[in-house]
Amino acid sequence: MSIRVIGIAGGTGSGKTTIANALAERLDAAVLRVDDYYRPFDHLTFEEREQINFDAPESIDHILLMEHLHQLMNGQQIEKPHYDFSRHTRAVFGDVVHPKPVIVVEGLFALHWAEINALYQTSIFVETPKETRFARRLKRDIEERGRDEADVTFRFHSHVNPMHEIYVQPTSLRADLVVYGHYEFELTLNDALSHVCESGPVVL
């Protein structure tokens, strides 16, 4: 099986996950989310885990991510971690992922590591204004992760956005295509899909 790997990066709330999911549905692709590869930190108390800077790439086990990518590219299924954001650690059981002709790697740091970038046939960065990203992050963390508005606001301005400027935004220069997460979604998706199809054969 000839497997193509696509990297999709962007800031928190940029729309990268929505675009990755839509591409995966159109292309019948497997998706690996960088978020699921946060280190477990099981040796720390919950209070200590709450103090970790999860917006820096050191919090990601990118070696495991790369190993799983190689396994999928070699036609082997994997059991990827499933991260529990309410506890800041991995869930007991992971998720089985079967190899498919297309693999999408999506996350803040999807374009951060050179050794993982080397596995991509194409890469996309989702550019979205800070105000839009904050509004989306606020809504998600309150509704899906049980956080309160004050905590989300503090973390965004003290940790998330400064780390975005240092680690995430510069990776846009490594992308083959930049799309805009605040534009009309179908236009953005069509731009991404057209680019993926132009970069090599895919089965639609």
C-alpha positions in Angstrom: 0.0 0.0 0.0 1.4 3.4 -1.0 0.6 5.7 1.9 0.6 9.5 1.8 1.0 11.6 4.9 -0.4 15.1 5.3 0.6 17.5 8.1 -1.9 20.2 9.2 -0.8 22.8 11.8 -2.1 26.0 13.2 -2.8 27.8 16.5 -5.4 26.8 19.1 -8.9 27.5 17.7 -7.6 28.1 14.2 -9.9 25.6 12.7 -7.2 23.0 11.9 -9.1 20.1 13.5 -12.3 20.9 11.6 -10.3 21.1 8.3 -8.4 17.8 9.2 -11.7 16.0 9.9 -13.3 17.2 6.7 -10.2 16.2 4.6 -10.1 12.8 6.3 -13.8 12.3 5.5 -13.3 13.2 1.9 -10.2 11.2 1.5 -11.1 8.3 3.8 -7.9 9.0 5.8 -6.7 8.0 9.2 -6.1 10.9 11.6 -3.4 11.2 14.2 -3.9 14.1 16.6 -0.8 15.6 18.2 -2.9 16.4 21.3 -3.2 12.7 22.0 0.6 12.4 22.3 0.9 14.6 25.3 3.2 12.9 27.8 1.3 11.1 30.6 2.9 12.8 33.6 1.5 10.1 35.8 4.3 10.5 38.3 2.9 14.0 39.2 -0.1 14.9 41.3 -3.1 16.5 39.6 -2.2 19.9 41.1 1.4 19.5 39.7 0.1 18.5 36.3 -2.1 21.6 36.2 1.1 23.7 36.3 2.7 22.1 33.2 3.1 24.2 30.1 1.1 22.1 27.7 1.7 24.8 25.0 5.4 24.0 24.5 6.5 21.1 22.2 8.5 19.5 25.0 5.1 18.3 26.5 4.6 16.1 23.4 6.0 12.6 23.0 7.0 13.1 19.4 9.2 10.0 19.3 6.1 7.8 19.9 4.2 9.9 17.3 6.9 9.2 14.8 7.1 5.5 15.6 3.3 5.2 15.1 3.6 7.0 11.8 6.3 4.6 10.6 4.1 1.7 11.6 1.1 2.9 9.7 3.2 3.7 6.7 4.5 0.1 6.9 0.9 -1.2 6.9 0.7 -2.0 10.6 -2.2 -1.0 12.9 -1.4 1.0 16.0 -3.0 1.7 19.4 -2.5 5.5 19.8 -2.9 7.1 23.2 -6.1 8.9 24.1 -5.5 12.0 26.2 -7.9 12.8 29.1 -7.8 16.6 29.3 -9.9 16.6 32.5 -7.1 14.8 34.3 -4.1 16.0 32.3 -3.0 12.5 31.5 -3.6 9.6 29.1 -6.6 7.5 29.4 -6.1 3.8 30.4 -7.0 2.5 26.9 -5.9 4.0 23.6 -7.6 3.9 20.2 -6.8 1.4 17.4 -5.9 3.1 14.1 -5.7 1.0 10.9 -3.4 1.9 8.1 -5.1 3.8 5.2 -3.9 5.2 1.9 -3.8 8.7 3.5 -2.8 9.7 7.0 -3.5 13.2 8.4 -1.3 14.4 11.3 -3.0 17.4 12.9 -2.0 19.6 15.8 -0.3 22.7 17.2 3.1 21.2 16.6 2.4 19.1 13.5 5.1 21.0 11.6 7.5 21.5 14.4 9.9 18.5 14.2 12.1 18.2 11.1 12.1 14.4 11.3 8.3 14.2 11.2 8.1 16.9 8.5 10.3 14.7 6.4 7.5 12.1 6.3 4.9 14.4 4.9 4.1 14.5 1.2 2.4 17.9 1.8 1.8 20.2 4.7 -0.8 22.9 5.5 -0.8 25.7 8.0 -4.2 27.2 9.1 -3.8 31.0 9.8 -6.5 32.6 11.9 -6.5 36.0 13.9 -5.8 35.8 17.6 -9.2 37.2 18.6 -11.0 34.5 16.6 -8.8 31.8 18.1 -9.4 33.0 21.6 -13.2 33.1 21.2 -13.2 29.5 19.8 -10.8 28.3 22.6 -13.0 29.9 25.3 -16.1 28.2 23.9 -14.4 24.8 23.6 -12.7 24.7 26.9 -15.9 25.7 28.8 -18.2 23.3 26.9 -16.0 20.3 26.4 -13.3 20.4 29.0 -15.1 21.8 32.0 -12.9 24.9 32.5 -14.2 28.3 33.7 -13.9 31.5 31.8 -11.4 33.2 34.1 -9.0 30.2 33.9 -9.3 29.9 30.1 -8.7 33.7 29.7 -5.7 33.7 32.0 -4.1 30.7 30.3 -4.6 32.0 26.8 -2.9 35.4 27.4 -0.2 34.1 29.8 0.7 30.8 28.2 -1.1 29.9 25.0 -0.6 32.9 22.9 3.0 33.6 23.9 3.9 30.0 23.1 2.0 30.3 19.8 4.2 33.2 18.8 7.4 31.3 19.8 6.6 27.8 18.6 3.5 27.5 16.4 3.4 30.6 14.1 7.0 30.2 12.8 6.1 26.7 11.5 3.8 28.4 8.9 7.1 29.0 7.0 7.5 25.3 6.6 4.0 24.7 5.1 3.4 24.0 1.5 0.1 25.8 1.7 -1.4 28.5 4.1 -5.2 28.6 4.4 -7.3 30.9 6.5 -9.5 29.5 9.2 -11.7 32.6 9.5 -12.8 32.5 5.9 -15.9 30.8 4.6 -15.3 27.1 5.5 -16.1 25.5 2.1 -13.7 27.9 0.4 -10.9 27.0 2.8 -11.6 23.3 2.6 -11.7 23.4 -1.2 -8.3 25.2 -1.2 -6.8 22.5 1.0 -8.4 19.6 -0.9 -7.2 21.0 -4.3 -3.7 21.4 -2.9 -3.6 17.8 -1.6 -4.9 16.4 -4.9 -2.3 18.5 -6.9 0.5 17.2 -4.7 -0.1 13.6 -5.6 -2.7 10.9 -6.4 -5.5 10.3 -3.9 -8.6 8.3 -4.1 -11.8 10.4 -3.7 
